[in-house]
Amino acid sequence: MRQFFAFFRIKRLDTFVLGKFLQLFVGAFFICLFVFVMQFLWRYVDDLVGKGLTLDVLGQFFWHVSVYLIPTSLPLAVLLASLITFGNMGENLELLSMKAAGVPLVRVMRPILLVILPLSAFVFYFQNEISTNAQKQLRALLVSIKIAQPAVEIPEGVFYNMRDFNLYVVKKNAQTGMLYNTIIYKMDQGFDRAQIVLADSAKIEMTADKMHMKLTLWSGEQFQNLKSEDVNVFKSESVPYDRETFMYKQLLIDFDANFNQIEANELAFLPQAKNWPALANFIDSMNLQIDSAALASSAEYAGRALPTTPAFTSKDSLATIRALSRQKLNFDSLIAKIPKEKMERARNRTATMLQSFSTEMTWRNEAVEDQEYYVRKHEVEWHLRITLALACLLFFFVGAPLGAIIRKGGLGMPTIISVGIFILYYIINTSGMKMARDGSINMVVGMWMSTFILTPAGAYLTFMANRDSVVFNLDAYLAFLRRLLGFRTKRHLFRKEVIITPPDVEADLLLAQSIRQEAEDYRQTKRLWLAPNYFRLFFRTRPDHRMEQLSERIEELVEDLANTRDMHVLDTLNRVPFIYAHAHTTPFSRQWVNYIFGLLFPLGLLIWVRTWRFRLRLARDLRQTIQCMTKLEEQLDVRR
């Protein structure tokens, strides 16, 4: 029991880690929420612009959108905050200090984990109790905004459409509101009673209740088609019309400019507006209803397809079998005895029945598919409540060890990695959700696909970070590419402030002379400028012990002379090249790999060219080594 309470005891390490994480988590959450709200706003910006919405309506819109997007923002905030937190601690060597004190990475992650677990439960609760009401309010608000009349803002030189009439204005005065040289097409009484109004000037005003628009016209004419039963307006024949000339005229047009919001409870049937138990009950009831309808349809079709005949007894069945065994039936002869008119009527009746049956089956199949699609939408929402809550936990096990591995803090690299991981998660989750909703794949596989991918990824990253792996260390990959492509590595030696062991000048002078002589002899005898033998390179590889010893002696000399205070000696040592002792003799250290690449001729030819390049570079390195050793001899001889 004491150990159990000791597990939850808050220590200074826990407060230190939590303090770093919570500050970043709060900031990351509001940043992610702002980004998601802007993305949602961009989707519906066409419905919002030009509707004359008040600040009250816009405030409701942004509030409901923010509440709806909180469960989506929390997983990304957890990923970003954990990645930056552990990246900062790794970059500042705080994780190294903790590990040096015997504290493993899992123990450092524990206080944040104890916060993430209730956060995941909160996300699940939030989706079922709070987000459902926000969804209803938001959907009702969006529908109300879409059906709202746009604000009247008439442009010049184009036809402006307002429900049942089009208005064309050549010029307008923005200060007085006057419109000049206007053309109005009214079709509120139908297309066959269309009205065309031409006016020298006009003015538009809204009534006090904002239910009608008053259009005042001066100096114009009105043309209206007269209704006729015998005239087709689509033909080129003349159509009777009425013409009216006026100096002053007023038109009252129905135009509801008020914002009327529908009731949110009218959208309670949406899957997003139901909590988890309601979703489960609806899915069960709909599946039961679909199964019952399928059984009823099957019984109905079976009774319709099989003709009603009197029941046969066992005696009648045996008598029928004995009669059939005594004489063979020829169906062709039976059909030939039927009159052609009767046969034709039977065929037509059968074709009609089959056509009716096929049409009815198609209609019922579409109805069942719509019901199943609606059920799948509820199943998607049911699974989404769980997977989104688990995403907070899984993103923590991805972000925390990944930050400990890359050891980069701030908002640069961690933000790029977090956004990349979240985009990958979003693509996989959205693709699986759409395929599951359309019935292309199993519902569990589609909805839990992203979770199935994140779980082993988080476990692997946690395991590798706990072992101080360099799987995501950029410097390790750069070093590997440098060795693979043969890029040179320069020495960086500086004068030390404190020297404990000064160099042995006499021994170093003799060692430099022997290195120079060995390099000259090797360069003359090996003829490195010649191309290597292909067969010997891959199938009869032998290590070059002579070059290995020469490389070790060069490094021994550099290591000892690095303790000198002479800047000229240090400058000469920095120009001594690194000697690759194996690249010019064998491509790979394992013999079976050499065999494989030697047999794969196109690849083997590239490796052969690479080896020749290393031979030529070794020749240049030996020449430079000879020059450096000669200069070192002169410098050491002076100091002696």
Backbone hydrogen bonds, N-H to C=O, Kabsch-Sander energy under -0.5 kcal/mol:
donor,donor_aa,acceptor,acceptor_aa,energy
5,F,1,M,-2.1
6,A,2,R,-2.0
7,F,3,Q,-1.3
8,F,4,F,-0.8
9,R,6,A,-0.7
15,T,11,K,-2.0
16,F,12,R,-2.0
17,V,13,L,-2.4
18,L,14,D,-2.8
19,G,15,T,-2.1
20,K,16,F,-1.6
21,F,17,V,-2.3
22,L,18,L,-3.0
23,Q,19,G,-1.3
24,L,20,K,-1.3
25,F,21,F,-2.6
26,V,22,L,-2.3
27,G,23,Q,-1.7
28,A,24,L,-2.8
29,F,25,F,-2.4
30,F,26,V,-1.9
31,I,27,G,-1.9
32,C,28,A,-2.7
33,L,29,F,-2.7
34,F,30,F,-2.2
35,V,31,I,-2.2
36,F,32,C,-2.4
37,V,33,L,-2.4
38,M,34,F,-2.3
39,Q,35,V,-2.1
40,F,36,F,-2.3
41,L,37,V,-2.7
42,W,38,M,-2.0
43,R,39,Q,-1.0
44,Y,40,F,-1.1
45,V,42,W,-0.6
48,L,44,Y,-1.1
49,V,45,V,-2.1
51,K,48,L,-1.1
58,L,54,T,-2.3
59,G,55,L,-2.4
60,Q,56,D,-2.1
61,F,57,V,-2.3
62,F,58,L,-2.5
63,W,59,G,-2.2
64,H,60,Q,-2.5
65,V,61,F,-2.2
66,S,62,F,-2.2
67,V,63,W,-2.4
68,Y,64,H,-2.3
69,L,65,V,-1.9
70,I,66,S,-0.7
70,I,67,V,-0.7
73,S,69,L,-1.9
74,L,70,I,-1.8
76,L,72,T,-0.7
77,A,73,S,-2.2
78,V,74,L,-2.5
79,L,75,P,-2.3
80,L,76,L,-2.7
81,A,77,A,-2.7
82,S,78,V,-2.4
83,L,79,L,-2.0
84,I,80,L,-2.3
85,T,81,A,-2.6
86,F,82,S,-2.2
87,G,83,L,-1.7
88,N,84,I,-2.7
89,M,85,T,-2.1
90,G,86,F,-2.0
91,E,87,G,-2.4
92,N,88,N,-2.4
93,L,90,G,-0.9
94,E,89,M,-2.1
95,L,89,M,-1.7
97,S,93,L,-1.5
98,M,94,E,-2.1
99,K,95,L,-2.5
100,A,96,L,-2.3
101,A,97,S,-1.4
102,G,99,K,-1.5
103,V,98,M,-2.7
108,V,104,P,-1.4
109,M,105,L,-2.0
110,R,106,V,-0.9
113,L,109,M,-2.2
114,L,110,R,-2.1
115,V,111,P,-0.5
115,V,112,I,-0.9
116,I,112,I,-2.3
117,L,113,L,-2.2
119,L,115,V,-1.4
120,S,116,I,-2.5
121,A,117,L,-1.8
122,F,118,P,-2.3
123,V,119,L,-2.2
124,F,120,S,-1.9
125,Y,121,A,-2.4
126,F,122,F,-3.1
127,Q,123,V,-2.1
128,N,124,F,-1.3
129,E,125,Y,-2.2
130,I,126,F,-1.5
131,S,126,F,-3.3
134,A,130,I,-1.8
135,Q,131,S,-2.3
136,K,132,T,-2.0
137,Q,133,N,-2.5
138,L,134,A,-2.6
139,R,135,Q,-2.7
140,A,136,K,-2.4
141,L,137,Q,-2.2
142,L,138,L,-2.5
143,V,139,R,-2.4
144,S,140,A,-2.2
145,I,141,L,-2.3
146,K,142,L,-2.3
147,I,143,V,-1.9
148,A,144,S,-0.6
148,A,145,I,-0.5
149,Q,256,D,-0.5
151,A,50,G,-3.3
153,E,151,A,-0.8
157,G,169,V,-3.2
160,Y,167,L,-3.2
161,N,159,F,-0.6
162,M,165,F,-2.5
164,D,162,M,-0.5
165,F,162,M,-1.2
166,N,185,Y,-2.1
167,L,160,Y,-2.3
168,Y,183,I,-2.7
169,V,158,V,-0.6
170,V,180,Y,-1.4
170,V,181,N,-0.9
171,K,180,Y,-1.5
173,N,178,M,-2.7
174,A,172,K,-0.6
177,G,173,N,-2.3
179,L,202,A,-3.2
180,Y,171,K,-3.1
181,N,200,D,-2.5
182,T,199,A,-1.9
183,I,168,Y,-2.2
184,I,197,V,-2.6
185,Y,166,N,-2.5
186,K,184,I,-0.6
186,K,195,Q,-3.0
187,M,164,D,-3.1
190,G,187,M,-1.1
193,R,190,G,-0.8
194,A,191,F,-1.1
195,Q,186,K,-2.8
196,I,223,F,-3.0
197,V,184,I,-2.7
198,L,221,E,-3.1
199,A,182,T,-1.9
200,D,218,W,-1.4
200,D,219,S,-2.2
201,S,218,W,-1.4
202,A,179,L,-2.6
203,K,216,T,-2.0
204,I,177,G,-0.6
205,E,214,K,-2.5
207,T,212,H,-2.2
210,K,207,T,-1.2
213,M,253,I,-3.1
214,K,205,E,-3.2
215,L,213,M,-0.6
215,L,251,L,-3.2
216,T,203,K,-2.8
216,T,214,K,-0.6
217,L,249,K,-3.7
218,W,201,S,-2.2
219,S,247,M,-1.3
220,G,246,F,-2.2
221,E,198,L,-2.1
222,Q,244,E,-2.9
223,F,196,I,-3.2
224,Q,242,D,-2.1
225,N,194,A,-1.9
226,L,240,P,-2.8
233,V,231,V,-0.6
235,K,232,N,-1.5
242,D,224,Q,-3.3
244,E,222,Q,-2.4
246,F,220,G,-2.6
249,K,217,L,-2.4
251,L,215,L,-2.7
253,I,213,M,-2.7
253,I,251,L,-0.6
255,F,211,M,-1.9
257,A,210,K,-3.1
257,A,255,F,-0.9
258,N,210,K,-0.6
260,N,258,N,-0.7
261,Q,259,F,-0.6
262,I,140,A,-0.5
266,E,263,E,-1.0
267,L,264,A,-1.7
268,A,265,N,-1.4
270,L,267,L,-1.4
273,A,270,L,-1.0
274,K,271,P,-1.4
279,L,275,N,-2.2
280,A,276,W,-2.2
281,N,277,P,-2.6
282,F,278,A,-2.3
283,I,279,L,-2.5
284,D,280,A,-2.2
285,S,281,N,-2.5
286,M,282,F,-2.6
287,N,283,I,-2.3
288,L,284,D,-2.2
289,Q,285,S,-2.2
290,I,286,M,-2.5
291,D,287,N,-2.5
292,S,288,L,-2.3
293,A,289,Q,-2.3
294,A,290,I,-2.2
295,L,291,D,-2.3
296,A,292,S,-2.4
297,S,293,A,-2.5
298,S,294,A,-2.3
299,A,295,L,-2.2
300,E,296,A,-2.3
301,Y,297,S,-2.8
302,A,298,S,-2.2
303,G,299,A,-2.2
304,R,300,E,-1.8
305,A,301,Y,-2.4
306,L,302,A,-1.9
309,T,307,P,-0.6
317,S,313,T,-2.0
318,L,314,S,-2.0
319,A,315,K,-2.1
320,T,316,D,-2.2
321,I,317,S,-2.1
322,R,318,L,-2.2
323,A,319,A,-2.1
324,L,320,T,-2.1
325,S,321,I,-1.7
326,R,322,R,-1.2
327,Q,323,A,-1.2
331,F,329,L,-0.6
334,L,330,N,-1.8
335,I,331,F,-2.5
336,A,332,D,-2.1
337,K,333,S,-1.3
338,I,334,L,-0.6
338,I,335,I,-1.0
343,M,339,P,-2.3
344,E,340,K,-2.7
345,R,341,E,-2.4
346,A,342,K,-2.0
347,R,343,M,-2.3
348,N,344,E,-2.6
349,R,345,R,-2.5
350,T,346,A,-2.3
351,A,347,R,-2.6
352,T,348,N,-2.4
353,M,349,R,-2.3
354,L,350,T,-2.5
355,Q,351,A,-2.5
356,S,352,T,-2.6
357,F,353,M,-2.6
358,S,354,L,-2.7
359,T,355,Q,-2.4
360,E,356,S,-2.4
361,M,357,F,-2.3
362,T,358,S,-2.5
363,W,359,T,-2.3
364,R,360,E,-2.6
365,N,361,M,-2.6
366,E,362,T,-2.3
367,A,363,W,-2.1
368,V,364,R,-2.5
369,E,365,N,-2.5
370,D,366,E,-2.2
371,Q,367,A,-2.0
372,E,368,V,-2.8
373,Y,369,E,-2.5
374,Y,370,D,-2.2
375,V,371,Q,-2.2
376,R,372,E,-2.6
377,K,373,Y,-1.9
378,H,374,Y,-1.4
379,E,375,V,-2.2
380,V,376,R,-2.6
381,E,377,K,-1.8
382,W,378,H,-2.0
383,H,379,E,-2.4
384,L,380,V,-2.3
385,R,381,E,-1.4
386,I,382,W,-0.6
386,I,383,H,-0.6
387,T,383,H,-2.5
388,L,384,L,-2.2
389,A,385,R,-0.8
390,L,386,I,-2.4
391,A,387,T,-1.5
392,C,388,L,-0.7
392,C,389,A,-0.6
393,L,389,A,-0.7
394,L,390,L,-2.6
395,F,391,A,-2.8
396,F,392,C,-1.3
397,F,393,L,-1.6
398,V,394,L,-0.8
399,G,395,F,-3.1
400,A,396,F,-2.4
402,L,398,V,-1.3
403,G,399,G,-2.4
404,A,400,A,-1.9
405,I,401,P,-1.5
406,I,402,L,-2.6
407,R,403,G,-1.9
416,I,412,G,-1.9
417,I,413,M,-2.5
418,S,414,P,-2.7
419,V,415,T,-2.6
420,G,416,I,-2.2
421,I,417,I,-2.6
422,F,418,S,-2.6
423,I,419,V,-2.5
424,L,420,G,-2.2
425,Y,421,I,-2.6
426,Y,422,F,-3.0
427,I,423,I,-2.6
428,I,424,L,-2.3
429,N,425,Y,-2.8
430,T,426,Y,-2.7
431,S,427,I,-2.5
432,G,428,I,-2.5
433,M,429,N,-2.3
434,K,430,T,-2.5
435,M,431,S,-2.4
436,A,432,G,-2.3
437,R,433,M,-2.4
438,D,434,K,-2.1
439,G,435,M,-0.5
439,G,436,A,-0.6
440,S,435,M,-2.3
441,I,435,M,-0.9
446,G,442,N,-2.6
447,M,443,M,-2.4
448,W,444,V,-1.9
449,M,446,G,-0.5
452,F,448,W,-2.5
453,I,449,M,-1.3
454,L,450,S,-2.6
455,T,451,T,-2.3
457,A,453,I,-1.3
458,G,454,L,-3.0
459,A,455,T,-2.3
460,Y,456,P,-2.6
461,L,457,A,-2.4
462,T,458,G,-2.3
463,F,459,A,-2.2
464,M,460,Y,-2.7
465,A,461,L,-2.7
466,N,462,T,-2.0
467,R,463,F,-0.9
468,D,465,A,-1.5
469,S,464,M,-2.6
473,N,470,V,-1.3
474,L,472,F,-0.7
477,Y,473,N,-1.5
478,L,474,L,-2.3
479,A,475,D,-2.2
480,F,476,A,-1.9
481,L,477,Y,-2.5
482,R,478,L,-2.2
483,R,479,A,-2.0
484,L,480,F,-2.7
485,L,481,L,-2.7
486,G,482,R,-0.8
487,F,482,R,-1.8
491,R,574,N,-0.7
500,I,498,V,-0.5
505,V,503,P,-1.0
508,D,504,D,-2.5
509,L,505,V,-2.4
510,L,506,E,-2.0
511,L,507,A,-2.3
512,A,508,D,-2.5
513,Q,509,L,-2.0
514,S,510,L,-2.2
515,I,511,L,-2.3
516,R,512,A,-2.2
517,Q,513,Q,-2.4
518,E,514,S,-2.5
519,A,515,I,-2.4
520,E,516,R,-2.3
521,D,517,Q,-2.3
522,Y,518,E,-2.5
523,R,519,A,-2.3
524,Q,520,E,-1.6
525,T,521,D,-2.1
526,K,522,Y,-2.2
527,R,523,R,-0.6
530,L,527,R,-1.5
537,L,533,N,-2.2
538,F,534,Y,-1.7
539,F,535,F,-2.4
540,R,535,F,-0.6
540,R,536,R,-0.8
545,H,543,P,-1.1
548,E,544,D,-1.7
549,Q,545,H,-2.4
550,L,546,R,-2.0
551,S,547,M,-2.5
552,E,548,E,-2.1
553,R,549,Q,-2.2
554,I,550,L,-2.0
555,E,551,S,-2.1
556,E,552,E,-2.0
557,L,553,R,-2.1
558,V,554,I,-2.4
559,E,555,E,-2.4
560,D,556,E,-1.8
561,L,557,L,-2.6
562,A,558,V,-1.1
563,N,560,D,-1.3
564,T,561,L,-1.7
567,M,565,R,-0.6
570,L,566,D,-1.8
571,D,567,M,-2.2
572,T,568,H,-1.9
573,L,569,V,-2.4
574,N,570,L,-1.9
575,R,571,D,-0.7
575,R,572,T,-0.8
576,V,573,L,-1.3
580,Y,578,F,-0.6
581,A,579,I,-0.8
585,T,582,H,-1.6
586,T,582,H,-2.3
594,N,590,R,-1.4
595,Y,591,Q,-2.1
596,I,592,W,-1.9
597,F,593,V,-2.3
598,G,594,N,-2.1
599,L,595,Y,-1.9
600,L,596,I,-2.0
601,F,599,L,-1.6
604,G,600,L,-3.2
605,L,601,F,-2.6
606,L,602,P,-1.3
607,I,603,L,-2.1
608,W,604,G,-2.3
609,V,605,L,-2.2
610,R,606,L,-2.2
611,T,607,I,-2.4
612,W,608,W,-2.1
613,R,609,V,-2.2
614,F,610,R,-1.8
615,R,611,T,-1.9
616,L,612,W,-2.3
617,R,613,R,-2.2
618,L,614,F,-2.3
619,A,615,R,-1.8
620,R,616,L,-1.8
621,D,617,R,-2.6
622,L,618,L,-2.4
623,R,619,A,-1.8
624,Q,620,R,-2.3
625,T,621,D,-2.5
626,I,622,L,-2.4
627,Q,623,R,-1.9
628,C,624,Q,-2.5
629,M,625,T,-2.8
630,T,626,I,-2.1
631,K,627,Q,-2.1
632,L,628,C,-2.5
633,E,629,M,-2.2
634,E,630,T,-1.6
635,Q,631,K,-2.2
636,L,632,L,-3.2
637,D,633,E,-2.3
638,V,634,E,-1.6
639,R,635,Q,-1.7
640,R,636,L,-1.7
